[in-house]
Amino acid sequence: MRQIKFLKDLLIEARKQLFEYQAPQAIKETIFTKKAIQSMKAWGLSEKDLVDVIVYGQQRRPLNKFLVRTRKYYGYEIGVLYKMDAEKYATIVISCWKRERR
């Protein structure tokens, strides 16, 4: 009985490690809305910072039809609200923010 439970746990863990890994996204094109550009200026962020968050950031719970990603840095955190355009295979950045971390 213990052997069956052990094998079952082993297979579950193997499945998690093999299939639940999310590789960084490949982005063909990034489009910034006017609001996103205003937010970037207000928070002192560059396009490179936001693309970095989209590619390497942690996926958060979706907000309506938009996706949210955040990335933590030493002393602060950057977040991006965006959506994916399936026809152009592009990322459309709607808004961004930066907040201090403790």
PADRENRO-891501 format. One record per atom (N, C-alpha, C, O): x, y, z. Coordinates in steps of 0.001 Angstrom, whole numbers. Example, Ala and Ser with C-alpha at 12.3 -4.5 7.8 and 13.67 -1.06 7.14 Angstrom:
+---------+---------+---------+
|       u |       v |       w |
+---------+---------+---------+
|   13190 |   -5690 |    7800 |
|   12300 |   -4500 |    7800 |
|   13200 |   -3300 |    7800 |
|   14236 |   -3319 |    8465 |
|   12850 |   -2250 |    7080 |
|   13670 |   -1060 |    7140 |
|   12900 |      30 |    7870 |
|   13409 |    1138 |    8039 |
+---------+---------+---------+
//
This chain:
+---------+---------+---------+
|       u |       v |       w |
+---------+---------+---------+
|     816 |   -1189 |       0 |
|       0 |       0 |       0 |
|     867 |    1263 |       0 |
|     573 |    2224 |    -711 |
|    1928 |    1253 |     797 |
|    2821 |    2410 |     847 |
|    3522 |    2610 |    -495 |
|    3752 |    3741 |    -922 |
|    3856 |    1507 |   -1149 |
|    4558 |    1597 |   -2417 |
|    3675 |    2235 |   -3485 |
|    4157 |    3016 |   -4305 |
|    2409 |    1912 |   -3479 |
|    1471 |    2490 |   -4442 |
|    1332 |    3991 |   -4203 |
|    1348 |    4779 |   -5149 |
|    1196 |    4383 |   -2937 |
|    1094 |    5798 |   -2604 |
|    2371 |    6538 |   -2992 |
|    2312 |    7650 |   -3517 |
|    3518 |    5924 |   -2737 |
|    4795 |    6533 |   -3099 |
|    4889 |    6751 |   -4610 |
|    5283 |    7824 |   -5065 |
|    4523 |    5724 |   -5384 |
|    4566 |    5838 |   -6842 |
|    3593 |    6895 |   -7358 |
|    3907 |    7648 |   -8280 |
|    2420 |    6939 |   -6755 |
|    1427 |    7938 |   -7152 |
|    1959 |    9344 |   -6894 |
|    1854 |   10210 |   -7762 |
|    2532 |    9583 |   -5708 |
|    3103 |   10888 |   -5379 |
|    4267 |   11234 |   -6308 |
|    4424 |   12382 |   -6721 |
|    5070 |   10236 |   -6627 |
|    6205 |   10446 |   -7522 |
|    5733 |   10870 |   -8911 |
|    6297 |   11792 |   -9500 |
|    4714 |   10212 |   -9434 |
|    4193 |   10552 |  -10758 |
|    3547 |   11936 |  -10775 |
|    3687 |   12675 |  -11750 |
|    2849 |   12282 |   -9711 |
|    2236 |   13609 |   -9624 |
|    3311 |   14698 |   -9630 |
|    3178 |   15698 |  -10336 |
|    4352 |   14512 |   -8863 |
|    5450 |   15485 |   -8805 |
|    6179 |   15589 |  -10136 |
|    6546 |   16685 |  -10560 |
|    6390 |   14463 |  -10794 |
|    7048 |   14470 |  -12104 |
|    6210 |   15234 |  -13121 |
|    6749 |   16010 |  -13910 |
|    4916 |   15025 |  -13108 |
|    4022 |   15745 |  -14021 |
|    4087 |   17250 |  -13783 |
|    4136 |   18030 |  -14735 |
|    4087 |   17661 |  -12512 |
|    4179 |   19083 |  -12186 |
|    5468 |   19689 |  -12730 |
|    5459 |   20766 |  -13325 |
|    6563 |   18990 |  -12521 |
|    7855 |   19521 |  -12934 |
|    8010 |   19555 |  -14451 |
|    8671 |   20445 |  -14986 |
|    7412 |   18601 |  -15141 |
|    7568 |   18538 |  -16587 |
|    6620 |   19464 |  -17343 |
|    7020 |   20080 |  -18331 |
|    5377 |   19569 |  -16897 |
|    4374 |   20228 |  -17710 |
|    3868 |   21557 |  -17170 |
|    3171 |   22266 |  -17896 |
|    4175 |   21925 |  -15954 |
|    3648 |   23168 |  -15411 |
|    4674 |   24290 |  -15412 |
|    4424 |   25349 |  -14835 |
|    5807 |   24087 |  -16037 |
|    6811 |   25134 |  -16157 |
|    6407 |   26090 |  -17266 |
|    6028 |   25659 |  -18355 |
|    6485 |   27398 |  -16990 |
|    6171 |   28390 |  -18005 |
|    7457 |   29050 |  -18462 |
|    8106 |   29766 |  -17698 |
|    7818 |   28810 |  -19699 |
|    9005 |   29448 |  -20261 |
|    8674 |   30908 |  -20567 |
|    7503 |   31241 |  -20744 |
|    9660 |   31769 |  -20633 |
|    9410 |   33160 |  -20986 |
|    8735 |   33273 |  -22340 |
|    9010 |   32497 |  -23255 |
|    7847 |   34254 |  -22454 |
|    7105 |   34445 |  -23682 |
|    7985 |   35061 |  -24763 |
|    8897 |   35834 |  -24472 |
|    7704 |   34713 |  -25997 |
|    8366 |   35367 |  -27119 |
|    7449 |   36496 |  -27595 |
|    6280 |   36264 |  -27902 |
|    7971 |   37687 |  -27651 |
|    7169 |   38839 |  -28039 |
|    7668 |   39336 |  -29386 |
|    8841 |   39679 |  -29534 |
|    6773 |   39374 |  -30368 |
|    7139 |   39886 |  -31677 |
|    7127 |   41411 |  -31670 |
|    8076 |   42054 |  -32119 |
|    6048 |   41976 |  -31159 |
|    5878 |   43420 |  -31200 |
|    5174 |   43865 |  -29920 |
|    4289 |   43173 |  -29416 |
|    5572 |   45016 |  -29403 |
|    4926 |   45578 |  -28231 |
|    4360 |   46940 |  -28602 |
|    5077 |   47810 |  -29097 |
|    3075 |   47114 |  -28359 |
|    2395 |   48372 |  -28672 |
|    2015 |   49034 |  -27356 |
|    1452 |   48388 |  -26473 |
|    2323 |   50326 |  -27224 |
|    2024 |   51070 |  -26011 |
|     902 |   52065 |  -26286 |
|     980 |   52842 |  -27238 |
|    -140 |   52045 |  -25458 |
|   -1229 |   53002 |  -25601 |
|    -790 |   54356 |  -25046 |
|     257 |   54460 |  -24407 |
|   -1593 |   55388 |  -25293 |
|   -1278 |   56723 |  -24775 |
|   -1243 |   56727 |  -23255 |
|    -376 |   57353 |  -22645 |
|   -2189 |   56026 |  -22652 |
|   -2222 |   55962 |  -21188 |
|    -976 |   55268 |  -20645 |
|    -435 |   55676 |  -19617 |
|    -522 |   54230 |  -21325 |
|     682 |   53524 |  -20890 |
|    1901 |   54437 |  -20968 |
|    2747 |   54420 |  -20074 |
|    1994 |   55228 |  -22023 |
|    3120 |   56149 |  -22167 |
|    3077 |   57220 |  -21079 |
|    4115 |   57598 |  -20536 |
|    1876 |   57709 |  -20762 |
|    1745 |   58684 |  -19675 |
|    2162 |   58074 |  -18341 |
|    2845 |   58721 |  -17547 |
|    1755 |   56840 |  -18095 |
|    2129 |   56161 |  -16855 |
|    3633 |   55911 |  -16797 |
|    4248 |   56039 |  -15738 |
|    4218 |   55557 |  -17927 |
|    5655 |   55331 |  -17972 |
|    6417 |   56601 |  -17609 |
|    7389 |   56556 |  -16854 |
|    5977 |   57723 |  -18145 |
|    6628 |   58995 |  -17831 |
|    6450 |   59347 |  -16360 |
|    7385 |   59806 |  -15704 |
|    5243 |   59130 |  -15849 |
|    4954 |   59484 |  -14454 |
|    5786 |   58644 |  -13476 |
|    6240 |   59157 |  -12453 |
|    5985 |   57363 |  -13785 |
|    6721 |   56473 |  -12884 |
|    8200 |   56373 |  -13226 |
|    8957 |   55745 |  -12486 |
|    8624 |   56971 |  -14319 |
|   10027 |   56910 |  -14707 |
|   10450 |   55545 |  -15214 |
|   11542 |   55072 |  -14899 |
|    9591 |   54910 |  -15996 |
|    9872 |   53576 |  -16530 |
|   10170 |   53655 |  -18024 |
|    9694 |   54558 |  -18711 |
|   10944 |   52725 |  -18511 |
|   11259 |   52669 |  -19937 |
|   10509 |   51506 |  -20591 |
|    9939 |   50652 |  -19912 |
|   10526 |   51497 |  -21920 |
|    9913 |   50385 |  -22650 |
|   10612 |   49074 |  -22317 |
|    9973 |   48027 |  -22207 |
|   11918 |   49143 |  -22159 |
|   12700 |   47951 |  -21832 |
|   12262 |   47365 |  -20486 |
|   12175 |   46146 |  -20341 |
|   11987 |   48229 |  -19504 |
|   11525 |   47760 |  -18193 |
|   10209 |   46988 |  -18318 |
|   10049 |   45927 |  -17716 |
|    9278 |   47520 |  -19096 |
|    7965 |   46882 |  -19217 |
|    8036 |   45573 |  -19996 |
|    7352 |   44609 |  -19651 |
|    8853 |   45531 |  -21037 |
|    9016 |   44287 |  -21787 |
|    9641 |   43226 |  -20890 |
|    9271 |   42054 |  -20956 |
|   10586 |   43638 |  -20053 |
|   11213 |   42717 |  -19102 |
|   10177 |   42135 |  -18144 |
|   10221 |   40946 |  -17828 |
|    9254 |   42962 |  -17686 |
|    8195 |   42486 |  -16783 |
|    7261 |   41525 |  -17509 |
|    6857 |   40510 |  -16942 |
|    6918 |   41829 |  -18746 |
|    6020 |   40961 |  -19505 |
|    6668 |   39600 |  -19761 |
|    6006 |   38568 |  -19658 |
|    7952 |   39597 |  -20090 |
|    8632 |   38338 |  -20423 |
|    8955 |   37523 |  -19175 |
|    8698 |   36320 |  -19143 |
|    9515 |   38161 |  -18145 |
|   10019 |   37423 |  -16990 |
|    9187 |   37591 |  -15723 |
|    9489 |   36966 |  -14707 |
|    8150 |   38416 |  -15761 |
|    7353 |   38657 |  -14561 |
|    6446 |   37504 |  -14202 |
|    6287 |   36544 |  -14956 |
|    5862 |   37627 |  -13037 |
|    4958 |   36593 |  -12535 |
|    3529 |   36938 |  -12940 |
|    3066 |   38062 |  -12745 |
|    2843 |   35955 |  -13503 |
|    1457 |   36141 |  -13935 |
|     559 |   36285 |  -12717 |
|     628 |   35475 |  -11792 |
|    -271 |   37299 |  -12711 |
|   -1244 |   37517 |  -11641 |
|   -2628 |   37179 |  -12160 |
|   -2804 |   36813 |  -13322 |
|   -3600 |   37309 |  -11282 |
|   -4973 |   37010 |  -11657 |
|   -5445 |   37991 |  -12739 |
|   -5226 |   39195 |  -12604 |
|   -6081 |   37507 |  -13799 |
|   -6546 |   38402 |  -14871 |
|   -7576 |   39407 |  -14357 |
|   -8366 |   39109 |  -13462 |
|   -7547 |   40588 |  -14938 |
|   -8481 |   41652 |  -14587 |
|   -9389 |   41870 |  -15784 |
|   -8984 |   42461 |  -16785 |
|  -10624 |   41389 |  -15675 |
|  -11575 |   41395 |  -16788 |
|  -10968 |   40682 |  -17989 |
|  -10682 |   39487 |  -17909 |
|  -10764 |   41387 |  -19101 |
|  -10198 |   40748 |  -20287 |
|   -8706 |   41040 |  -20444 |
|   -8106 |   40687 |  -21460 |
|   -8111 |   41678 |  -19448 |
|   -6694 |   42030 |  -19495 |
|   -5869 |   41101 |  -18614 |
|   -6378 |   40499 |  -17669 |
|   -4600 |   41000 |  -18940 |
|   -3660 |   40198 |  -18164 |
|   -2800 |   41113 |  -17307 |
|   -2524 |   42251 |  -17686 |
|   -2377 |   40614 |  -16153 |
|   -1558 |   41402 |  -15236 |
|    -298 |   40607 |  -14914 |
|    -369 |   39433 |  -14550 |
|     852 |   41255 |  -15050 |
|    2125 |   40664 |  -14663 |
|    2880 |   41647 |  -13789 |
|    2831 |   42859 |  -14001 |
|    3580 |   41105 |  -12801 |
|    4408 |   41931 |  -11933 |
|    5787 |   41293 |  -11803 |
|    5955 |   40085 |  -11964 |
|    6751 |   42133 |  -11509 |
|    8101 |   41635 |  -11258 |
|    8678 |   42415 |  -10092 |
|    8616 |   43644 |  -10046 |
|    9238 |   41673 |   -9157 |
|    9798 |   42275 |   -7957 |
|   11289 |   42507 |   -8138 |
|   12026 |   41624 |   -8576 |
|   11709 |   43700 |   -7796 |
|   13113 |   44072 |   -7788 |
|   13472 |   44465 |   -6359 |
|   12603 |   44515 |   -5489 |
|   14735 |   44739 |   -6120 |
|   15167 |   45117 |   -4782 |
|   14626 |   46511 |   -4459 |
|   15067 |   47503 |   -5039 |
|   13680 |   46577 |   -3540 |
|   13132 |   47846 |   -3087 |
|   11883 |   48329 |   -3799 |
|   11228 |   49255 |   -3320 |
|   11533 |   47726 |   -4932 |
|   10332 |   48152 |   -5649 |
|    9784 |   47011 |   -6499 |
|   10416 |   45968 |   -6666 |
|    8594 |   47248 |   -7027 |
|    7916 |   46260 |   -7853 |
|    7279 |   46990 |   -9031 |
|    6718 |   48072 |   -8860 |
|    7363 |   46407 |  -10218 |
|    6757 |   46989 |  -11415 |
|    5634 |   46069 |  -11876 |
|    5794 |   44849 |  -11908 |
|    4495 |   46660 |  -12234 |
|    3362 |   45896 |  -12732 |
|    2923 |   46402 |  -14095 |
|    3080 |   47583 |  -14405 |
|    2373 |   45507 |  -14908 |
|    1923 |   45845 |  -16256 |
|     548 |   45238 |  -16485 |
|     316 |   44065 |  -16194 |
|    -356 |   46050 |  -17008 |
|   -1679 |   45604 |  -17438 |
|   -1640 |   45575 |  -18961 |
|   -1384 |   46601 |  -19591 |
|   -1891 |   44416 |  -19556 |
|   -1743 |   44280 |  -21008 |
|   -2727 |   43260 |  -21555 |
|   -3408 |   42560 |  -20806 |
|   -2785 |   43193 |  -22873 |
|   -3565 |   42150 |  -23543 |
|   -2802 |   41693 |  -24769 |
|   -1960 |   42414 |  -25304 |
|   -3109 |   40493 |  -25199 |
|   -2445 |   39911 |  -26361 |
|   -3352 |   40035 |  -27582 |
|   -4541 |   39725 |  -27514 |
|   -2791 |   40485 |  -28685 |
|   -3515 |   40574 |  -29939 |
|   -3162 |   39337 |  -30765 |
|   -2029 |   39183 |  -31219 |
|   -4134 |   38473 |  -30949 |
|   -3881 |   37195 |  -31623 |
|   -3601 |   37366 |  -33119 |
|   -2822 |   36602 |  -33689 |
|   -4221 |   38350 |  -33756 |
|   -4036 |   38523 |  -35192 |
|   -2626 |   38999 |  -35533 |
|   -1991 |   38474 |  -36447 |
|   -2140 |   40003 |  -34789 |
|    -810 |   40547 |  -35053 |
|     268 |   39848 |  -34240 |
|    1457 |   40092 |  -34444 |
|    -133 |   38993 |  -33333 |
|     772 |   38362 |  -32379 |
|    1607 |   39434 |  -31684 |
|    2835 |   39374 |  -31634 |
|     881 |   40417 |  -31150 |
|    1522 |   41546 |  -30489 |
|     988 |   41684 |  -29065 |
|    -100 |   41209 |  -28740 |
|    1778 |   42342 |  -28234 |
|    1379 |   42648 |  -26869 |
|     996 |   44114 |  -26817 |
|    1778 |   44974 |  -27224 |
|    -197 |   44411 |  -26319 |
|    -659 |   45789 |  -26197 |
|    -647 |   46152 |  -24724 |
|   -1410 |   45600 |  -23932 |
|     222 |   47081 |  -24363 |
|     349 |   47513 |  -22974 |
|    -684 |   48607 |  -22717 |
|    -701 |   49634 |  -23395 |
|   -1546 |   48371 |  -21725 |
|   -2623 |   49301 |  -21396 |
|   -2173 |   50297 |  -20329 |
|   -2403 |   51499 |  -20457 |
|   -1537 |   49795 |  -19285 |
|   -1104 |   50653 |  -18186 |
|      60 |   49984 |  -17455 |
|     351 |   48805 |  -17657 |
|     714 |   50770 |  -16603 |
|    1823 |   50237 |  -15812 |
|    1900 |   50998 |  -14500 |
|    1322 |   52077 |  -14367 |
|    2610 |   50441 |  -13538 |
|    2784 |   51086 |  -12241 |
|    4064 |   50602 |  -11587 |
|    4639 |   49577 |  -11952 |
|    4475 |   51369 |  -10624 |
|    5669 |   51029 |   -9843 |
|    5351 |   51345 |   -8396 |
|    4808 |   52407 |   -8092 |
|    5687 |   50427 |   -7500 |
|    5424 |   50681 |   -6085 |
|    6595 |   50226 |   -5239 |
|    7349 |   49325 |   -5607 |
|    6722 |   50867 |   -4114 |
|    7806 |   50556 |   -3201 |
|    7495 |   49258 |   -2477 |
|    6336 |   48936 |   -2219 |
|    8545 |   48522 |   -2156 |
|    8420 |   47289 |   -1364 |
|    9129 |   47484 |     -43 |
|   10078 |   48261 |      58 |
|    8670 |   46782 |     956 |
|    9308 |   46864 |    2264 |
|   10531 |   46008 |    2337 |
|   11191 |   45961 |    3375 |
+---------+---------+---------+
//
